[in-house]
Amino acid sequence: MHAPQTFPREVSLKARKSMYGNNTLQIGLFGANCSSGRAVTLVPERWSGNWPDNKRLAQLSDDAGIDFLLPIGRWKGYGGDTDYQGTTFETITWATGLLAITRRITIFGTVHAPVFNPVVAAKEMVTADHVGEGRFGLNIVVGWNEGEFDMFGVAQREHADRYAYAQEWLDVIKTIWSDREDFDYAGTYLNMKGVRGKPKPFGGVRPVIMNAGASATGQAFAVKNCDAFFLQASRTSLEETAQRVRSAQDAARAEGREIGCYTVGVITCKPTRKEAEDYYHHCIVEHADWSAVDGILALKNISPQTVPMAEYITQRTQYAQGMGGLPIVGDPDHVAAQLGDLSKAGLTGIAISLVNYADELPYFCDEVIGRLERMGLREKVRG
Ligand SMILES: Cc1cc2nc3c(=O)[nH]c(=O)nc-3n(C[C@H](O)[C@H](O)[C@H](O)COP(=O)(O)O)c2cc1C
């Protein structure tokens, strides 16, 4: 007879939010479910996004104590010479597969509220969460790319209504995950009767929830509903980043909530600063997939006709590298110091991307994570 199953870890919301660790600065990897990840480049070593590489990356990350994997919910590529992010895994099924072969790491699904029925989504996420024994997280997104919505035959709502819909969607999902059974929901958008969902999330505690709304409406939604809020770090002023963190946390406190703030970074780390800068230039300038970059800019209505030329050129460069994430380019001392500064600014964590995640991760972990451990920002990797 089998011994009764015991939970391998304490499953509380606090433990979920800390990603079952004690790291002052959490580190995750962003975008590995998509071809090319977040580097709009032609270089042949760019990220394949295929399953064997995702599997290898998840296991490497799990062993190295990386805190989380955050996928991108993308349904249609951006074209260009590489069809940038044209080949992507659906994120809840991707997370479920990876949760089954890892032990510690938290893995998010990035879910477009308008295209997933909430009863189906709640159950899919609970399934992932049981497979991962409490390690699934939800990144709720409302979508911005109309071409993608056309594929579903779903009309994109006005911006404020997208978040009003997402509020109902999340309320239904949280109620399904709670102890309530057989409830009716009558909202402006959703009208559901006798709703029930079992099992409940692993350990009876809901998954950690993140959002990255950038508009005033998006931010208000995030601070009201999420545990982890992704904001843009300033490229020029640490104080400004600290101010953004404080204002999001104050807004959450006004709702009686404590949230962690996170940001997105794109890291090029090599033994010397020159090597790092040369590689960055090679991938992101000389061999950028400029036709894909221009397609992304067009979708966002950024062109020399809509913004001043200087801004257009800046945006073009920033979109080539990480679609606007904070670029951190340098030797391990520099990269670790920059990450340390972000922690000082009050950030709880950062989701990073690399040109080839799996090839570059071992060096990043040995050199940068080791330094962060010595700086007291991360605990030693557990065996
Ligand atoms: C870390 C991060 C992850 C995101 N992931 C996605 C995604 O996978 N799919 C998507 O459609 N939007 C994604 N977004 C976009 C945001 O959810 C949000 O729509 C965007 O920041 C614009 O803000 P707004 O909706 O308040 O206008 C992401 C943004 C960030 C910073």
Ligand as a Chemical Component Dictionary entry (heavy atoms), coordinates in Angstrom:
data_LIG
# 
_chem_comp.id                   LIG 
_chem_comp.type                 NON-POLYMER 
_chem_comp.pdbx_formal_charge   0 
_chem_comp.three_letter_code    LIG 
# 
loop_
_chem_comp_atom.comp_id 
_chem_comp_atom.atom_id 
_chem_comp_atom.alt_atom_id 
_chem_comp_atom.type_symbol 
_chem_comp_atom.charge 
_chem_comp_atom.model_Cartn_x 
_chem_comp_atom.model_Cartn_y 
_chem_comp_atom.model_Cartn_z 
_chem_comp_atom.pdbx_ordinal 
LIG C1  C1  C 0 6.409  41.273 -18.274 1  
LIG C2  C2  C 0 5.307  41.539 -19.251 2  
LIG C3  C3  C 0 4.662  40.478 -19.861 3  
LIG C4  C4  C 0 3.651  40.692 -20.761 4  
LIG N1  N1  N 0 3.109  39.625 -21.422 5  
LIG C5  C5  C 0 2.187  39.845 -22.382 6  
LIG C6  C6  C 0 1.753  38.785 -23.183 7  
LIG O1  O1  O 0 2.286  37.698 -23.096 8  
LIG N2  N2  N 0 0.777  38.994 -24.088 9  
LIG C7  C7  C 0 0.208  40.220 -24.251 10 
LIG O2  O2  O 0 -0.718 40.352 -25.064 11 
LIG N3  N3  N 0 0.631  41.269 -23.518 12 
LIG C8  C8  C 0 1.627  41.117 -22.618 13 
LIG N4  N4  N 0 2.119  42.179 -21.905 14 
LIG C9  C9  C 0 1.463  43.493 -22.066 15 
LIG C10 C10 C 0 0.752  43.941 -20.790 16 
LIG O3  O3  O 0 -0.103 42.948 -20.285 17 
LIG C11 C11 C 0 -0.024 45.245 -21.014 18 
LIG O4  O4  O 0 -1.109 45.049 -21.873 19 
LIG C12 C12 C 0 0.872  46.310 -21.581 20 
LIG O5  O5  O 0 1.921  46.552 -20.658 21 
LIG C13 C13 C 0 0.126  47.594 -21.871 22 
LIG O6  O6  O 0 -0.554 48.071 -20.735 23 
LIG P1  P1  P 0 -2.086 48.412 -20.770 24 
LIG O7  O7  O 0 -2.824 47.144 -21.067 25 
LIG O8  O8  O 0 -2.413 48.963 -19.399 26 
LIG O9  O9  O 0 -2.301 49.432 -21.861 27 
LIG C14 C14 C 0 3.210  42.003 -21.053 28 
LIG C15 C15 C 0 3.891  43.078 -20.486 29 
LIG C16 C16 C 0 4.960  42.863 -19.616 30 
LIG C17 C17 C 0 5.713  44.036 -19.069 31 
# 
loop_
_chem_comp_bond.comp_id 
_chem_comp_bond.atom_id_1 
_chem_comp_bond.atom_id_2 
_chem_comp_bond.value_order 
_chem_comp_bond.pdbx_ordinal 
LIG C1  C2  SING 1  
LIG C2  C3  SING 2  
LIG C2  C16 DOUB 3  
LIG C3  C4  DOUB 4  
LIG C4  N1  SING 5  
LIG C4  C14 SING 6  
LIG N1  C5  DOUB 7  
LIG C5  C6  SING 8  
LIG C5  C8  SING 9  
LIG C6  O1  DOUB 10 
LIG C6  N2  SING 11 
LIG N2  C7  SING 12 
LIG C7  O2  DOUB 13 
LIG C7  N3  SING 14 
LIG N3  C8  DOUB 15 
LIG C8  N4  SING 16 
LIG N4  C9  SING 17 
LIG N4  C14 SING 18 
LIG C9  C10 SING 19 
LIG C10 O3  SING 20 
LIG C10 C11 SING 21 
LIG C11 O4  SING 22 
LIG C11 C12 SING 23 
LIG C12 O5  SING 24 
LIG C12 C13 SING 25 
LIG C13 O6  SING 26 
LIG O6  P1  SING 27 
LIG P1  O7  DOUB 28 
LIG P1  O8  SING 29 
LIG P1  O9  SING 30 
LIG C14 C15 DOUB 31 
LIG C15 C16 SING 32 
LIG C16 C17 SING 33 
# 
